[in-house]
Amino acid sequence: MEKYENKSLKLRRHLKNALEYMKYDKTNFPLKETVSFLQNYIDGLEQWDLMGYDLWLEDQKQNAEVS
């Protein structure tokens, strides 16, 4: 099984590629909000990488808890 880090990097690379395409798409479907959300999400993942996977995982667990 591929390591999380490798899959995460591949996912980000593909999402960044899609974002670049969507930024300049001229179809009738408004993609501006989608691009903004995904870009911020990817930026957040990259920040978590700088902080370390363990902190990211703990944050995910805390945010997944139902109140």
N, CA, C and O atoms as CSV, one atom per row, in Angstrom:
chain,resi,resn,atom,element,x,y,z
A,1,MET,N,N,0.837,-1.182,0.000
A,1,MET,CA,C,0.000,0.000,0.000
A,1,MET,C,C,0.884,1.249,0.000
A,1,MET,O,O,1.889,1.327,0.708
A,2,GLU,N,N,0.486,2.194,-0.796
A,2,GLU,CA,C,1.258,3.429,-0.912
A,2,GLU,C,C,1.141,4.247,0.376
A,2,GLU,O,O,0.072,4.322,0.981
A,3,LYS,N,N,2.242,4.850,0.779
A,3,LYS,CA,C,2.258,5.650,1.998
A,3,LYS,C,C,1.354,6.868,1.851
A,3,LYS,O,O,1.142,7.379,0.751
A,4,TYR,N,N,0.826,7.320,2.989
A,4,TYR,CA,C,-0.027,8.510,3.006
A,4,TYR,C,C,0.655,9.695,2.345
A,4,TYR,O,O,0.047,10.408,1.546
A,5,GLU,N,N,1.924,9.900,2.684
A,5,GLU,CA,C,2.620,11.077,2.178
A,5,GLU,C,C,2.659,11.086,0.650
A,5,GLU,O,O,2.448,12.129,0.032
A,6,ASN,N,N,2.927,9.930,0.040
A,6,ASN,CA,C,2.986,9.852,-1.415
A,6,ASN,C,C,1.619,10.113,-2.036
A,6,ASN,O,O,1.503,10.840,-3.023
A,7,LYS,N,N,0.583,9.514,-1.447
A,7,LYS,CA,C,-0.763,9.716,-1.979
A,7,LYS,C,C,-1.190,11.163,-1.810
A,7,LYS,O,O,-1.829,11.729,-2.698
A,8,SER,N,N,-0.845,11.766,-0.688
A,8,SER,CA,C,-1.203,13.149,-0.431
A,8,SER,C,C,-0.527,14.073,-1.439
A,8,SER,O,O,-1.154,14.997,-1.957
A,9,LEU,N,N,0.747,13.825,-1.715
A,9,LEU,CA,C,1.457,14.657,-2.688
A,9,LEU,C,C,0.854,14.509,-4.083
A,9,LEU,O,O,0.722,15.493,-4.811
A,10,LYS,N,N,0.490,13.283,-4.458
A,10,LYS,CA,C,-0.139,13.067,-5.765
A,10,LYS,C,C,-1.488,13.775,-5.835
A,10,LYS,O,O,-1.812,14.405,-6.842
A,11,LEU,N,N,-2.276,13.669,-4.761
A,11,LEU,CA,C,-3.576,14.326,-4.735
A,11,LEU,C,C,-3.410,15.827,-4.902
A,11,LEU,O,O,-4.120,16.449,-5.692
A,12,ARG,N,N,-2.483,16.408,-4.168
A,12,ARG,CA,C,-2.264,17.853,-4.274
A,12,ARG,C,C,-1.805,18.245,-5.668
A,12,ARG,O,O,-2.238,19.270,-6.196
A,13,ARG,N,N,-0.939,17.450,-6.268
A,13,ARG,CA,C,-0.456,17.769,-7.616
A,13,ARG,C,C,-1.625,17.768,-8.608
A,13,ARG,O,O,-1.733,18.663,-9.446
A,14,HIS,N,N,-2.499,16.756,-8.507
A,14,HIS,CA,C,-3.648,16.683,-9.412
A,14,HIS,C,C,-4.649,17.805,-9.141
A,14,HIS,O,O,-5.209,18.376,-10.077
A,15,LEU,N,N,-4.876,18.123,-7.862
A,15,LEU,CA,C,-5.797,19.212,-7.550
A,15,LEU,C,C,-5.260,20.548,-8.027
A,15,LEU,O,O,-6.021,21.374,-8.531
A,16,LYS,N,N,-3.961,20.775,-7.877
A,16,LYS,CA,C,-3.367,22.032,-8.363
A,16,LYS,C,C,-3.503,22.136,-9.876
A,16,LYS,O,O,-3.783,23.214,-10.401
A,17,ASN,N,N,-3.308,21.034,-10.575
A,17,ASN,CA,C,-3.471,21.018,-12.020
A,17,ASN,C,C,-4.917,21.367,-12.392
A,17,ASN,O,O,-5.156,22.169,-13.295
A,18,ALA,N,N,-5.876,20.758,-11.688
A,18,ALA,CA,C,-7.287,21.041,-11.951
A,18,ALA,C,C,-7.624,22.498,-11.640
A,18,ALA,O,O,-8.376,23.137,-12.375
A,19,LEU,N,N,-7.067,23.014,-10.553
A,19,LEU,CA,C,-7.325,24.407,-10.193
A,19,LEU,C,C,-6.828,25.360,-11.267
A,19,LEU,O,O,-7.523,26.311,-11.625
A,20,GLU,N,N,-5.640,25.112,-11.780
A,20,GLU,CA,C,-5.102,25.976,-12.836
A,20,GLU,C,C,-6.013,25.958,-14.061
A,20,GLU,O,O,-6.231,26.995,-14.686
A,21,TYR,N,N,-6.541,24.796,-14.403
A,21,TYR,CA,C,-7.467,24.699,-15.531
A,21,TYR,C,C,-8.761,25.460,-15.234
A,21,TYR,O,O,-9.259,26.212,-16.072
A,22,MET,N,N,-9.300,25.251,-14.019
A,22,MET,CA,C,-10.581,25.854,-13.666
A,22,MET,C,C,-10.497,27.374,-13.564
A,22,MET,O,O,-11.488,28.060,-13.816
A,23,LYS,N,N,-9.339,27.911,-13.203
A,23,LYS,CA,C,-9.199,29.368,-13.075
A,23,LYS,C,C,-9.510,30.072,-14.388
A,23,LYS,O,O,-10.015,31.194,-14.390
A,24,TYR,N,N,-9.213,29.424,-15.489
A,24,TYR,CA,C,-9.356,30.064,-16.786
A,24,TYR,C,C,-10.491,29.477,-17.610
A,24,TYR,O,O,-10.629,29.795,-18.791
A,25,ASP,N,N,-11.301,28.627,-17.000
A,25,ASP,CA,C,-12.435,28.019,-17.689
A,25,ASP,C,C,-13.501,29.079,-17.943
A,25,ASP,O,O,-13.795,29.892,-17.067
A,26,LYS,N,N,-14.067,29.068,-19.117
A,26,LYS,CA,C,-15.056,30.079,-19.496
A,26,LYS,C,C,-16.453,29.489,-19.690
A,26,LYS,O,O,-17.270,30.080,-20.395
A,27,THR,N,N,-16.742,28.345,-19.083
A,27,THR,CA,C,-18.065,27.746,-19.217
A,27,THR,C,C,-19.074,28.527,-18.382
A,27,THR,O,O,-18.710,29.468,-17.677
A,28,ASN,N,N,-20.313,28.141,-18.462
A,28,ASN,CA,C,-21.376,28.830,-17.737
A,28,ASN,C,C,-21.414,28.474,-16.254
A,28,ASN,O,O,-22.055,29.176,-15.472
A,29,PHE,N,N,-20.744,27.404,-15.855
A,29,PHE,CA,C,-20.752,26.989,-14.458
A,29,PHE,C,C,-19.738,27.816,-13.678
A,29,PHE,O,O,-18.558,27.833,-14.030
A,30,PRO,N,N,-20.182,28.509,-12.614
A,30,PRO,CA,C,-19.255,29.351,-11.853
A,30,PRO,C,C,-18.288,28.515,-11.012
A,30,PRO,O,O,-18.705,27.822,-10.085
A,31,LEU,N,N,-17.012,28.581,-11.337
A,31,LEU,CA,C,-16.014,27.781,-10.643
A,31,LEU,C,C,-15.181,28.595,-9.656
A,31,LEU,O,O,-14.338,28.035,-8.955
A,32,LYS,N,N,-15.400,29.883,-9.592
A,32,LYS,CA,C,-14.570,30.755,-8.749
A,32,LYS,C,C,-14.590,30.310,-7.284
A,32,LYS,O,O,-13.542,30.261,-6.640
A,33,GLU,N,N,-15.770,29.987,-6.754
A,33,GLU,CA,C,-15.876,29.571,-5.358
A,33,GLU,C,C,-15.206,28.217,-5.135
A,33,GLU,O,O,-14.543,28.006,-4.119
A,34,THR,N,N,-15.378,27.311,-6.080
A,34,THR,CA,C,-14.752,25.988,-5.978
A,34,THR,C,C,-13.237,26.109,-5.994
A,34,THR,O,O,-12.553,25.484,-5.184
A,35,VAL,N,N,-12.718,26.900,-6.900
A,35,VAL,CA,C,-11.275,27.109,-6.991
A,35,VAL,C,C,-10.751,27.696,-5.690
A,35,VAL,O,O,-9.726,27.252,-5.173
A,36,SER,N,N,-11.439,28.675,-5.170
A,36,SER,CA,C,-11.006,29.320,-3.935
A,36,SER,C,C,-10.990,28.325,-2.771
A,36,SER,O,O,-10.022,28.277,-2.012
A,37,PHE,N,N,-12.050,27.539,-2.628
A,37,PHE,CA,C,-12.117,26.566,-1.551
A,37,PHE,C,C,-10.992,25.549,-1.648
A,37,PHE,O,O,-10.288,25.291,-0.671
A,38,LEU,N,N,-10.829,24.974,-2.831
A,38,LEU,CA,C,-9.799,23.946,-3.004
A,38,LEU,C,C,-8.400,24.509,-2.815
A,38,LEU,O,O,-7.540,23.853,-2.227
A,39,GLN,N,N,-8.165,25.716,-3.308
A,39,GLN,CA,C,-6.848,26.324,-3.156
A,39,GLN,C,C,-6.523,26.547,-1.684
A,39,GLN,O,O,-5.408,26.273,-1.240
A,40,ASN,N,N,-7.492,27.042,-0.936
A,40,ASN,CA,C,-7.281,27.253,0.498
A,40,ASN,C,C,-7.072,25.930,1.224
A,40,ASN,O,O,-6.264,25.850,2.150
A,41,TYR,N,N,-7.792,24.897,0.811
A,41,TYR,CA,C,-7.646,23.585,1.427
A,41,TYR,C,C,-6.243,23.032,1.189
A,41,TYR,O,O,-5.603,22.529,2.113
A,42,ILE,N,N,-5.773,23.128,-0.040
A,42,ILE,CA,C,-4.431,22.642,-0.376
A,42,ILE,C,C,-3.369,23.451,0.371
A,42,ILE,O,O,-2.407,22.887,0.893
A,43,ASP,N,N,-3.542,24.758,0.419
A,43,ASP,CA,C,-2.597,25.592,1.165
A,43,ASP,C,C,-2.545,25.168,2.629
A,43,ASP,O,O,-1.475,25.140,3.237
A,44,GLY,N,N,-3.700,24.841,3.187
A,44,GLY,CA,C,-3.752,24.365,4.563
A,44,GLY,C,C,-3.022,23.048,4.739
A,44,GLY,O,O,-2.317,22.857,5.729
A,45,LEU,N,N,-3.184,22.135,3.787
A,45,LEU,CA,C,-2.470,20.860,3.856
A,45,LEU,C,C,-0.966,21.080,3.818
A,45,LEU,O,O,-0.218,20.424,4.543
A,46,GLU,N,N,-0.529,21.993,2.983
A,46,GLU,CA,C,0.897,22.258,2.897
A,46,GLU,C,C,1.423,22.861,4.201
A,46,GLU,O,O,2.545,22.567,4.614
A,47,GLN,N,N,0.623,23.691,4.840
A,47,GLN,CA,C,1.026,24.242,6.130
A,47,GLN,C,C,1.122,23.140,7.181
A,47,GLN,O,O,2.037,23.135,8.005
A,48,TRP,N,N,0.164,22.203,7.145
A,48,TRP,CA,C,0.209,21.097,8.097
A,48,TRP,C,C,1.434,20.228,7.854
A,48,TRP,O,O,2.010,19.689,8.800
A,49,ASP,N,N,1.834,20.088,6.601
A,49,ASP,CA,C,3.050,19.313,6.304
A,49,ASP,C,C,4.254,19.941,6.981
A,49,ASP,O,O,5.138,19.244,7.478
A,50,LEU,N,N,4.276,21.251,6.992
A,50,LEU,CA,C,5.385,21.937,7.645
A,50,LEU,C,C,5.365,21.690,9.154
A,50,LEU,O,O,6.417,21.624,9.791
A,51,MET,N,N,4.178,21.554,9.717
A,51,MET,CA,C,4.033,21.334,11.152
A,51,MET,C,C,4.191,19.862,11.526
A,51,MET,O,O,4.532,19.526,12.660
A,52,GLY,N,N,3.939,19.001,10.559
A,52,GLY,CA,C,4.089,17.579,10.821
A,52,GLY,C,C,2.771,16.829,10.724
A,52,GLY,O,O,1.708,17.336,11.083
A,53,TYR,N,N,2.876,15.634,10.238
A,53,TYR,CA,C,1.706,14.787,10.033
A,53,TYR,C,C,0.984,14.477,11.340
A,53,TYR,O,O,-0.246,14.440,11.359
A,54,ASP,N,N,1.700,14.257,12.415
A,54,ASP,CA,C,1.073,13.910,13.693
A,54,ASP,C,C,0.130,15.011,14.170
A,54,ASP,O,O,-0.957,14.726,14.672
A,55,LEU,N,N,0.541,16.261,14.016
A,55,LEU,CA,C,-0.333,17.368,14.397
A,55,LEU,C,C,-1.562,17.428,13.496
A,55,LEU,O,O,-2.671,17.693,13.962
A,56,TRP,N,N,-1.359,17.180,12.200
A,56,TRP,CA,C,-2.478,17.170,11.256
A,56,TRP,C,C,-3.466,16.078,11.628
A,56,TRP,O,O,-4.674,16.313,11.641
A,57,LEU,N,N,-2.969,14.894,11.928
A,57,LEU,CA,C,-3.834,13.777,12.274
A,57,LEU,C,C,-4.616,14.076,13.548
A,57,LEU,O,O,-5.811,13.791,13.621
A,58,GLU,N,N,-3.967,14.635,14.531
A,58,GLU,CA,C,-4.651,14.986,15.775
A,58,GLU,C,C,-5.748,16.018,15.516
A,58,GLU,O,O,-6.838,15.920,16.078
A,59,ASP,N,N,-5.464,16.998,14.675
A,59,ASP,CA,C,-6.461,18.002,14.319
A,59,ASP,C,C,-7.655,17.348,13.626
A,59,ASP,O,O,-8.801,17.698,13.906
A,60,GLN,N,N,-7.394,16.406,12.727
A,60,GLN,CA,C,-8.469,15.723,12.036
A,60,GLN,C,C,-9.349,14.946,13.009
A,60,GLN,O,O,-10.574,14.948,12.889
A,61,LYS,N,N,-8.717,14.285,13.970
A,61,LYS,CA,C,-9.479,13.537,14.970
A,61,LYS,C,C,-10.335,14.462,15.809
A,61,LYS,O,O,-11.495,14.154,16.084
A,62,GLN,N,N,-9.781,15.589,16.219
A,62,GLN,CA,C,-10.532,16.541,17.036
A,62,GLN,C,C,-11.696,17.131,16.267
A,62,GLN,O,O,-12.783,17.302,16.820
A,63,ASN,N,N,-11.483,17.442,15.005
A,63,ASN,CA,C,-12.552,18.028,14.206
A,63,ASN,C,C,-13.609,17.016,13.792
A,63,ASN,O,O,-14.718,17.400,13.421
A,64,ALA,N,N,-13.288,15.740,13.848
A,64,ALA,CA,C,-14.236,14.698,13.478
A,64,ALA,C,C,-15.145,14.300,14.635
A,64,ALA,O,O,-16.158,13.634,14.427
A,65,GLU,N,N,-14.792,14.699,15.842
A,65,GLU,CA,C,-15.592,14.347,17.010
A,65,GLU,C,C,-16.927,15.066,16.952
A,65,GLU,O,O,-17.003,16.261,16.665
A,66,VAL,N,N,-17.968,14.313,17.229
A,66,VAL,CA,C,-19.312,14.882,17.237
A,66,VAL,C,C,-19.605,15.414,18.629
A,66,VAL,O,O,-19.394,14.733,19.633
A,67,SER,N,N,-20.089,16.633,18.667
A,67,SER,CA,C,-20.387,17.254,19.970
A,67,SER,C,C,-21.707,16.771,20.512
A,67,SER,O,O,-22.118,17.186,21.595
